[in-house]
Amino acid sequence: MLACDFFTVDTVLLRRLYVLFFIELDTRRVFVTGVTAHPTGAWVVQQAGNLSYQIAQRAQLIEFLIRDRDTKFTASFEQVFRSEGIRIIRTPIRAPRANAFAEHFVGTVRRECLDRVLIFGRHHLDAVVHEYVEHYNTHRPHRSLGQLPPQPKDTVPWEPKNVDASRLRRTERIGGLIDEYRLVA
């Protein structure tokens, strides 16, 4: 299953930008498909087509897409996914809990990243969100996945007992906002 939604970010110059994202419910993997100041139906259809192409390349099939009743999700948007055999589930009106996974991601990206960074424009937001999503997908532990990320880089889990501090390496992400730690040989 996939869920999709928009979230907004206001820049330091008080321009509102919209981010369209999709999240796989079973793996919690996030796909950010685009950032724009003016999301139109045609733009959303184009982003859906781009994601549909990525999904078609995978072996795991997606059966459902959960979306809210935003007018930007047009019939053409739905047709892109229906052509891939994906059924569309529209959430009830004024029921954000019906799309809880997407809403939870919005809260997470705001708390861990966007509430702590001043965004200057579309390109800056695009870079920050894509770097955060890479961290979210490849490093950030998720309770529902047994403290593993959706796409772990390291396939061998390690025990934090008796770790020599000289073997730990810290990598700064998003200008030092987030630190990632890895064991080295």
ROSE-41365 format. One line per 8 residues: number of its first residue (from 1); their letters; for each residue x, y, z of N, C-alpha, C. Coordinates in nm, 4 decimals, always signed. Each point is the difference from the previous one (the first is absolute). Layout:
! residues N
NUM = A = X:Y:Z:X:Y:Z:X:Y:Z; ...
END
This chain:
! residues 185
1 = MLACDFFT = +0.0828:-0.1185:+0.0000:-0.0828:+0.1185:+0.0000:+0.0870:+0.1244:+0.0000; -0.0497:+0.0994:-0.0660:+0.0628:+0.1323:-0.0022:-0.0979:+0.0998:+0.0597; +0.0529:+0.1034:+0.0608:-0.0804:+0.1137:+0.0427:+0.0684:+0.1246:-0.0539; -0.0781:+0.1008:-0.0340:+0.0601:+0.1235:-0.0508:-0.0679:+0.1200:+0.0634; +0.0738:+0.1100:-0.0001:-0.0533:+0.1233:+0.0540:+0.0951:+0.1136:-0.0354; -0.0446:+0.1205:+0.0287:+0.0810:+0.1202:-0.0113:+0.0312:+0.0504:+0.1400; +0.1126:+0.0691:+0.0131:+0.0190:+0.0861:+0.1166:+0.0590:+0.1304:-0.0492; -0.0206:+0.1052:+0.0775:+0.0438:+0.1330:-0.0418:+0.1138:+0.0474:+0.0887
9 = VDTVLLRR = +0.0837:+0.0842:-0.0594:+0.1112:+0.0628:+0.0710:+0.0020:+0.1456:-0.0419; +0.0090:+0.0887:+0.0976:+0.0116:+0.1427:-0.0292:+0.1470:+0.0397:+0.0046; +0.0444:+0.0731:-0.1018:+0.1396:+0.0426:-0.0080:+0.0211:+0.1246:+0.0852; +0.1249:+0.0435:+0.0113:+0.0302:+0.1208:+0.0763:-0.0583:+0.1239:-0.0680; -0.0262:-0.0084:-0.1287:-0.0617:+0.1115:-0.0733:-0.1518:-0.0150:-0.0059; -0.0547:-0.0869:+0.0849:-0.1437:-0.0234:+0.0153:-0.0673:-0.0511:-0.1270; +0.0720:-0.0794:-0.0778:-0.0592:-0.0724:-0.1129:-0.0359:-0.1387:+0.0481; -0.1153:-0.0476:-0.0367:-0.0428:-0.1336:+0.0383:+0.0375:-0.0984:-0.1106
17 = LYVLFFIE = +0.0674:-0.1084:+0.0400:+0.0391:-0.1059:-0.0925:-0.0702:-0.1297:+0.0401; -0.0308:-0.0807:-0.0984:-0.0719:-0.1259:+0.0205:+0.0917:-0.1169:-0.0350; -0.0016:-0.1009:+0.0837:+0.0788:-0.1207:-0.0222:-0.0965:-0.1164:-0.0147; +0.0106:-0.0727:-0.1106:-0.0806:-0.1198:-0.0239:+0.0859:-0.1218:+0.0321; -0.0522:-0.0885:+0.0843:+0.0755:-0.1196:+0.0359:-0.0927:-0.1211:+0.0035; +0.0625:-0.1158:-0.0106:-0.0679:-0.1291:+0.0096:+0.0764:-0.0823:+0.1026; -0.0717:-0.0835:+0.0747:+0.0645:-0.0871:+0.0983:-0.0572:-0.1404:-0.0138; +0.0890:-0.0993:-0.0032:-0.0421:-0.1400:-0.0002:-0.0346:-0.0376:+0.1428
25 = LDTRRVFV = -0.1162:-0.0568:+0.0213:-0.0429:-0.0273:+0.1362:+0.0748:-0.1163:+0.0626; +0.0355:-0.1029:-0.0765:+0.0651:-0.1156:+0.0602:+0.1471:+0.0249:+0.0309; +0.0714:+0.0720:-0.0857:+0.1428:+0.0224:+0.0221:+0.0306:+0.1370:+0.0586; -0.0951:+0.0927:-0.0019:+0.0147:+0.1391:+0.0437:+0.0948:+0.0796:-0.0902; +0.0287:-0.0514:-0.1170:+0.0862:+0.0712:-0.0943:-0.0749:+0.1199:-0.0572; +0.0672:+0.1148:-0.0056:-0.0607:+0.1240:-0.0457:+0.0577:+0.0377:-0.1357; -0.0871:+0.0479:-0.0883:+0.0381:+0.0535:-0.1296:-0.0480:+0.1450:-0.0052; +0.0914:+0.0942:-0.0128:-0.0386:+0.1391:-0.0218:+0.0045:+0.0209:-0.1501
33 = TGVTAHPT = -0.1144:+0.0317:-0.0586:-0.0047:+0.0098:-0.1455:+0.0161:+0.1408:-0.0519; -0.0261:+0.1013:+0.0823:+0.0167:+0.1345:-0.0502:-0.0277:+0.1081:+0.1017; +0.0573:+0.1175:-0.0290:-0.0199:+0.1210:+0.0798:-0.0387:+0.1101:-0.0977; -0.1068:+0.0728:+0.0310:-0.0452:+0.1068:-0.0881:-0.0716:+0.1080:+0.0799; -0.0057:+0.1182:-0.0589:-0.0750:+0.1092:+0.0627:-0.1456:-0.0019:-0.0433; -0.0278:-0.0610:-0.1144:-0.1359:-0.0013:-0.0548:-0.0363:-0.1413:-0.0474; -0.0476:-0.0846:+0.0910:-0.0345:-0.1361:-0.0421:-0.1313:-0.0014:-0.0787; +0.0092:-0.0330:-0.1246:-0.1185:-0.0124:-0.0850:-0.0297:-0.1471:-0.0227
41 = GAWVVQQA = -0.1162:-0.0277:-0.0520:-0.0361:-0.1380:-0.0313:+0.0965:-0.0634:-0.0979; +0.0412:+0.0762:-0.1014:+0.0937:-0.0535:-0.0998:+0.1359:-0.0318:+0.0621; +0.0466:+0.0858:+0.0904:+0.1281:-0.0238:+0.0670:-0.0081:-0.1269:+0.0846; -0.1095:-0.0184:+0.0712:-0.0172:-0.1176:+0.0848:-0.0054:-0.1267:-0.0853; -0.0661:+0.0070:-0.1151:-0.0053:-0.1152:-0.0908:+0.1405:-0.0348:-0.0499; +0.0800:+0.1012:-0.0319:+0.1376:-0.0240:-0.0450:+0.0815:-0.0689:+0.1102; -0.0142:+0.0467:+0.1237:+0.0724:-0.0616:+0.1114:-0.0463:-0.1439:+0.0215; -0.1283:-0.0241:-0.0151:-0.0531:-0.1362:+0.0135:+0.0567:-0.0907:-0.1085
49 = GNLSYQIA = +0.0104:+0.0526:-0.1208:+0.0589:-0.0780:-0.1089:+0.1447:-0.0363:+0.0274; +0.0759:+0.0951:+0.0541:+0.1396:-0.0272:+0.0344:+0.0107:-0.1094:+0.1057; -0.0849:+0.0072:+0.1025:+0.0023:-0.1015:+0.1045:-0.0484:-0.1341:-0.0544; -0.1019:+0.0029:-0.0831:-0.0539:-0.1230:-0.0585:+0.1078:-0.0756:-0.0776; +0.0849:+0.0745:-0.0687:+0.1098:-0.0628:-0.0739:+0.0962:-0.0692:+0.0964; +0.0325:+0.0645:+0.1124:+0.0890:-0.0612:+0.0993:-0.0630:-0.1255:+0.0594; -0.1290:+0.0069:+0.0294:-0.0695:-0.1133:+0.0615:-0.0060:-0.1185:-0.0958; -0.0199:+0.0268:-0.1282:-0.0119:-0.1068:-0.0994:+0.1301:-0.0798:-0.0137
57 = QRAQLIEF = +0.1139:+0.0601:+0.0351:+0.1294:-0.0667:-0.0125:+0.0259:-0.1003:+0.1126; -0.0827:+0.0025:+0.1038:+0.0222:-0.0857:+0.1155:-0.0772:-0.1305:-0.0121; +0.0463:-0.0993:+0.0752:-0.0672:-0.1300:-0.0019:-0.1249:+0.0002:+0.0881; +0.0024:+0.0767:+0.1105:-0.1137:+0.0035:+0.0927:-0.1100:+0.0886:-0.0570; -0.1190:-0.0550:-0.0105:-0.1122:+0.0747:-0.0550:-0.0702:+0.0808:+0.1078; -0.0572:+0.1106:-0.0402:-0.0788:+0.0833:+0.0896:-0.1444:-0.0121:-0.0432; -0.0891:-0.0248:+0.0956:-0.1397:-0.0228:-0.0331:-0.0893:+0.1202:+0.0271; +0.0354:+0.0826:+0.0999:-0.0867:+0.1093:+0.0402:+0.0792:+0.1289:+0.0168
65 = LIRDRDTK = -0.0670:+0.1124:-0.0234:+0.0533:+0.1331:+0.0269:-0.1028:+0.0749:+0.0840; +0.0426:+0.0461:+0.1160:-0.0880:+0.0791:+0.0871:+0.0303:+0.1467:-0.0259; -0.1040:+0.0790:-0.0240:+0.0172:+0.1430:-0.0222:-0.1164:+0.0741:+0.0615; +0.0224:+0.1285:+0.0270:-0.1105:+0.0794:+0.0528:-0.0799:+0.0572:-0.1165; -0.0933:+0.0857:+0.0287:-0.0908:+0.0522:-0.1023:+0.0429:+0.1358:-0.0538; +0.1285:+0.0271:+0.0010:+0.0533:+0.1246:-0.0540:-0.0353:+0.0102:-0.1485; -0.0387:+0.1180:-0.0445:-0.0416:+0.0183:-0.1399:+0.1164:-0.0140:-0.0970; +0.1225:+0.0046:+0.0502:+0.1158:-0.0174:-0.0883:+0.0141:-0.1451:-0.0485
73 = FTASFEQV = -0.0603:-0.0931:+0.0729:+0.0008:-0.1395:-0.0418:-0.1166:-0.0204:-0.0964; +0.0262:+0.0206:-0.1266:-0.1031:-0.0036:-0.1035:-0.0271:-0.1432:-0.0471; -0.0947:-0.0121:-0.0911:-0.0302:-0.1315:-0.0598:+0.1204:-0.0523:-0.0783; +0.0754:+0.0888:-0.0613:+0.1208:-0.0415:-0.0736:+0.1043:-0.0567:+0.0953; +0.0105:+0.0582:+0.1183:+0.0907:-0.0515:+0.1028:-0.0377:-0.1438:+0.0339; -0.1281:-0.0216:+0.0241:-0.0453:-0.1344:+0.0333:+0.0220:-0.0970:-0.1159; -0.0181:+0.0477:-0.1222:+0.0162:-0.0862:-0.1174:+0.1436:-0.0506:-0.0135; +0.0975:+0.0824:+0.0386:+0.1399:-0.0430:-0.0051:+0.0186:-0.1254:+0.0843
81 = FRSEGIRI = -0.0577:-0.0021:+0.1183:+0.0160:-0.1151:+0.0885:-0.0919:-0.1152:-0.0387; -0.1183:+0.0318:-0.0476:-0.0891:-0.1081:-0.0445:+0.0605:-0.0767:-0.1174; +0.0742:+0.0681:-0.0857:+0.0638:-0.0680:-0.1136:+0.1048:-0.1004:+0.0470; +0.0492:+0.0166:+0.1224:+0.0951:-0.0949:+0.0588:-0.0710:-0.1062:+0.0842; -0.1330:+0.0029:+0.0028:-0.0770:-0.0971:+0.0772:-0.0135:+0.0359:+0.1467; +0.0211:+0.1270:+0.0343:-0.0082:+0.0457:+0.1387:-0.1377:+0.0597:+0.0236; -0.0659:-0.0450:+0.1073:-0.1312:+0.0546:+0.0361:+0.0194:+0.1230:+0.0879; -0.0830:+0.1010:-0.0209:+0.0077:+0.1250:+0.0744:-0.1004:-0.0027:+0.1150
89 = IRTPIRAP = +0.0469:+0.0349:+0.1186:-0.0867:+0.0111:+0.1166:+0.0027:+0.1459:+0.0440; -0.1156:+0.0650:-0.0051:-0.0108:+0.1396:+0.0444:-0.0405:+0.0021:+0.1466; +0.0668:+0.0822:+0.0764:-0.0327:+0.0103:+0.1420:-0.1292:+0.0795:+0.0166; -0.0699:-0.0214:+0.1099:-0.1204:+0.0801:+0.0254:+0.0351:+0.1483:+0.0183; -0.0974:+0.0838:-0.0168:+0.0197:+0.1432:+0.0148:+0.0348:+0.0329:+0.1453; +0.0999:+0.0867:+0.0159:+0.0458:+0.0462:+0.1316:+0.0324:-0.1153:+0.0943; +0.0730:-0.0978:-0.0504:+0.0397:-0.1151:+0.0813:+0.1490:-0.0278:-0.0209; +0.0878:+0.0828:+0.0588:+0.1435:-0.0198:-0.0231:+0.0525:-0.1324:+0.0539
97 = RANAFAEH = -0.0692:-0.0584:+0.0974:+0.0460:-0.1286:+0.0525:-0.0175:-0.1132:-0.1009; -0.0812:+0.0212:-0.1009:-0.0180:-0.1029:-0.1028:+0.1247:-0.0138:-0.0866; +0.0837:+0.1012:-0.0007:+0.1275:-0.0042:-0.0728:+0.1124:+0.0190:+0.1021; -0.0046:-0.0800:+0.1056:+0.0857:+0.0197:+0.1164:+0.1486:-0.0138:-0.0307; +0.0382:-0.0918:-0.0879:+0.1420:-0.0185:-0.0285:+0.0588:+0.1235:-0.0668; -0.0732:+0.0562:-0.0947:+0.0471:+0.1212:-0.0666:+0.0042:+0.1169:+0.0978; -0.1026:+0.0134:+0.0819:-0.0037:+0.1095:+0.0970:+0.1119:-0.0153:+0.1034; +0.0298:-0.1227:+0.0380:+0.1089:-0.0233:+0.0956:+0.1338:+0.0408:-0.0614
105 = FVGTVRRE = +0.0212:-0.0315:-0.1278:+0.1244:+0.0417:-0.0651:+0.0112:+0.1519:-0.0037; -0.1093:+0.0691:-0.0281:+0.0026:+0.1463:-0.0023:+0.0437:+0.0532:+0.1365; -0.0543:-0.0543:+0.1062:+0.0409:+0.0422:+0.1335:+0.1461:-0.0294:+0.0271; +0.0475:-0.1146:-0.0445:+0.1390:-0.0382:+0.0209:+0.0945:+0.0921:-0.0746; -0.0261:+0.0257:-0.1272:+0.0897:+0.0858:-0.0778:-0.0014:+0.1426:+0.0541; -0.1117:+0.0436:+0.0508:-0.0057:+0.1348:+0.0605:+0.0809:+0.0045:+0.1299; -0.0260:-0.0947:+0.0917:+0.0680:+0.0004:+0.1299:+0.1503:-0.0182:-0.0134; +0.0430:-0.0952:-0.0830:+0.1411:-0.0345:-0.0061:+0.0806:+0.0875:-0.0946
113 = CLDRVLIF = -0.0670:+0.0701:-0.0912:+0.0759:+0.0726:-0.1013:-0.0525:+0.1415:-0.0247; -0.1180:+0.0129:-0.0546:-0.0460:+0.1282:-0.0531:-0.0271:+0.1062:+0.1057; -0.0323:-0.0402:+0.1228:-0.0196:+0.0981:+0.1068:+0.1330:+0.0590:+0.0472; +0.1120:-0.0560:-0.0442:+0.1317:+0.0423:+0.0458:+0.0847:+0.0634:-0.1097; -0.0575:+0.0168:-0.1193:+0.0744:+0.0537:-0.1138:-0.0798:+0.1142:-0.0622; +0.0684:+0.1096:-0.0309:-0.0631:+0.1085:-0.0752:+0.0134:-0.0321:-0.1484; -0.1110:-0.0055:-0.0692:-0.0013:-0.0348:-0.1424:-0.0030:+0.1300:-0.0804; +0.0907:+0.0093:-0.0977:+0.0128:+0.1220:-0.0798:-0.0757:-0.0040:-0.1313
121 = GRHHLDAV = -0.0228:-0.1179:-0.0545:-0.0702:-0.0092:-0.1267:-0.0268:-0.1445:-0.0384; -0.0538:-0.0174:-0.1213:-0.0385:-0.1329:-0.0467:+0.1191:-0.0947:-0.0094; +0.1099:+0.0460:-0.0572:+0.1166:-0.0882:-0.0162:+0.0585:-0.0391:+0.1360; +0.0007:+0.0939:+0.0933:+0.0499:-0.0294:+0.1338:-0.0898:-0.1030:+0.0685; -0.1310:+0.0200:-0.0070:-0.0927:-0.0959:+0.0593:+0.0142:-0.1369:-0.0647; +0.0123:-0.0027:-0.1306:+0.0164:-0.1259:-0.0718:+0.1239:-0.0744:+0.0504; +0.1119:+0.0710:+0.0144:+0.1238:-0.0627:+0.0469:-0.0134:-0.0500:+0.1432; -0.0578:+0.0810:+0.0882:-0.0147:-0.0384:+0.1404:-0.0931:-0.1204:+0.0138
129 = VHEYVEHY = -0.1138:+0.0031:-0.0670:-0.0955:-0.1099:+0.0112:+0.0575:-0.1284:-0.0582; +0.0676:+0.0074:-0.1127:+0.0570:-0.1216:-0.0586:+0.1114:-0.0575:+0.0883; +0.0809:+0.0859:+0.0616:+0.1028:-0.0519:+0.0902:-0.0630:-0.0628:+0.1242; -0.1051:+0.0629:+0.0529:-0.0677:-0.0579:+0.1158:-0.0645:-0.1344:-0.0366; -0.0632:-0.0076:-0.1150:-0.0651:-0.1252:-0.0412:+0.1041:-0.1098:-0.0210; +0.1181:+0.0353:-0.0499:+0.1062:-0.1008:-0.0125:+0.0396:-0.0508:+0.1385; +0.0132:+0.0903:+0.0964:+0.0286:-0.0396:+0.1385:-0.1143:-0.0864:+0.0547; -0.1226:+0.0422:-0.0225:-0.1190:-0.0714:+0.0483:-0.0053:-0.1410:-0.0577
137 = NTHRPHRS = +0.0297:-0.0142:-0.1275:-0.0109:-0.1303:-0.0669:+0.1181:-0.0921:+0.0273; +0.1200:+0.0552:+0.0237:+0.1185:-0.0854:+0.0082:+0.0640:-0.0081:+0.1373; -0.0343:+0.0886:+0.0925:+0.0700:-0.0022:+0.1286:-0.0926:+0.0079:+0.1217; -0.1042:+0.0786:-0.0053:-0.0847:+0.0249:+0.1167:-0.0730:-0.1271:+0.0423; +0.0132:-0.0412:+0.1274:-0.0695:-0.1211:+0.0453:-0.1505:+0.0237:+0.0137; -0.0774:-0.1033:-0.0293:-0.1452:+0.0049:+0.0099:-0.0453:-0.1097:+0.0953; -0.0787:+0.0370:+0.0969:-0.0460:-0.0954:+0.1006:-0.0766:-0.1149:-0.0644; -0.0832:+0.0298:-0.0991:-0.0816:-0.1041:-0.0624:+0.0824:-0.0969:-0.0849
145 = LGQLPPQP = +0.1254:+0.0357:-0.0300:+0.0871:-0.0861:-0.0802:+0.1093:-0.0629:+0.0855; -0.0201:-0.0078:+0.1298:+0.1000:-0.0591:+0.0882:+0.1248:+0.0852:+0.0113; -0.0157:+0.1309:+0.0029:+0.1082:+0.0980:+0.0100:+0.0932:-0.0010:-0.1209; -0.0493:-0.0444:-0.1137:+0.0754:+0.0050:-0.1251:-0.0592:+0.1076:-0.0906; +0.0787:+0.0552:-0.0895:-0.0548:+0.0954:-0.0979:-0.0700:-0.0745:-0.1131; -0.0815:+0.0715:-0.0802:-0.0697:-0.0663:-0.1112:+0.0938:-0.0655:-0.1009; +0.1136:+0.0620:-0.0285:+0.0985:-0.0559:-0.0937:+0.1366:+0.0018:+0.0656; +0.0285:-0.0935:+0.0894:+0.1276:+0.0076:+0.0717:+0.1188:-0.0183:-0.0933
153 = KDTVPWEP = +0.1028:+0.0826:+0.0198:+0.1245:-0.0155:-0.0759:+0.0788:-0.1180:+0.0534; +0.0021:-0.0139:+0.1327:+0.0706:-0.1102:+0.0635:-0.0985:-0.1124:+0.0250; +0.0261:-0.1167:-0.0567:-0.0936:-0.1116:+0.0157:+0.0274:-0.0795:+0.1263; +0.1162:+0.0201:+0.0629:+0.0339:-0.0746:+0.1201:-0.0264:+0.0896:+0.1208; -0.0992:-0.0354:+0.0835:-0.0228:+0.0806:+0.1199:+0.1131:-0.0201:+0.0998; +0.0293:+0.1002:+0.0787:+0.1059:-0.0101:+0.0991:-0.0549:+0.0308:+0.1372; +0.0622:-0.0593:+0.0994:-0.0394:+0.0218:+0.1389:+0.0779:+0.1196:+0.0541; -0.0681:+0.0923:+0.0668:+0.0705:+0.1169:+0.0527:+0.0851:-0.0289:+0.1239
161 = KNVDASRL = +0.0075:-0.1241:+0.0447:+0.0803:-0.0346:+0.1174:+0.1477:-0.0047:-0.0375; +0.0835:+0.0480:+0.0878:+0.1454:-0.0065:-0.0150:+0.0492:+0.0586:-0.1327; -0.0515:+0.1148:-0.0379:+0.0423:+0.0651:-0.1232:+0.1161:+0.0929:+0.0322; +0.1087:-0.0179:-0.0719:+0.1158:+0.0870:+0.0155:-0.0316:+0.1346:-0.0646; +0.0101:+0.1076:+0.0766:-0.0363:+0.1335:-0.0499:+0.0858:+0.0430:-0.1179; +0.1209:-0.0541:-0.0118:+0.0857:+0.0378:-0.1134:-0.0496:-0.0598:-0.1315; -0.0918:-0.0965:+0.0076:-0.0542:-0.0614:-0.1220:-0.1285:+0.0673:-0.0470; -0.0507:+0.0967:+0.0767:-0.1210:+0.0715:-0.0392:+0.0346:+0.1195:-0.0869
169 = RRTERIGG = -0.0743:+0.0174:-0.1076:+0.0178:+0.1153:-0.0876:-0.1317:+0.0746:-0.0090; +0.0105:+0.1322:+0.0161:-0.1175:+0.0869:-0.0056:-0.0029:+0.0705:-0.1338; -0.1186:+0.0014:-0.0610:-0.0219:+0.0721:-0.1248:-0.1087:+0.1025:+0.0242; +0.0293:+0.1249:-0.0337:-0.0995:+0.1049:+0.0150:-0.0896:+0.0041:-0.1227; -0.1293:+0.0166:+0.0222:-0.0974:+0.0147:-0.1082:-0.0702:+0.1337:+0.0171; -0.0434:+0.0582:-0.1069:-0.0759:+0.1247:-0.0021:+0.0733:+0.1079:+0.0801; +0.1277:+0.0176:-0.0328:+0.0784:+0.1053:+0.0625:+0.0235:-0.0195:+0.1483; +0.0031:-0.1219:+0.0476:+0.0241:-0.0283:+0.1404:-0.1254:-0.0127:+0.0834
177 = LIDEYRLV = -0.1157:+0.0122:-0.0606:-0.1263:-0.0127:+0.0733:-0.0200:-0.1423:+0.0508; +0.0392:-0.0972:-0.0804:-0.0161:-0.1411:+0.0338:+0.1369:-0.0656:-0.0073; +0.0316:-0.0829:+0.0982:+0.1239:-0.0768:-0.0002:-0.0330:-0.1475:-0.0198; +0.0772:-0.0644:-0.0870:-0.0121:-0.1442:-0.0203:+0.1288:-0.0640:+0.0485; -0.0130:-0.1117:+0.0699:+0.1161:-0.0703:+0.0547:+0.0089:-0.1375:-0.0637; +0.1232:-0.0382:-0.0364:+0.0259:-0.1318:-0.0605:+0.1260:-0.0593:+0.0612; +0.0036:-0.1330:+0.0070:+0.1214:-0.0699:+0.0397:+0.0896:-0.0176:-0.1205; +0.1292:+0.0186:+0.0191:+0.0961:-0.0242:-0.1070:+0.0894:-0.1156:+0.0427
185 = A = +0.0648:-0.0619:-0.0963:+0.0842:-0.1164:+0.0294:+0.1279:+0.0378:+0.0712
END
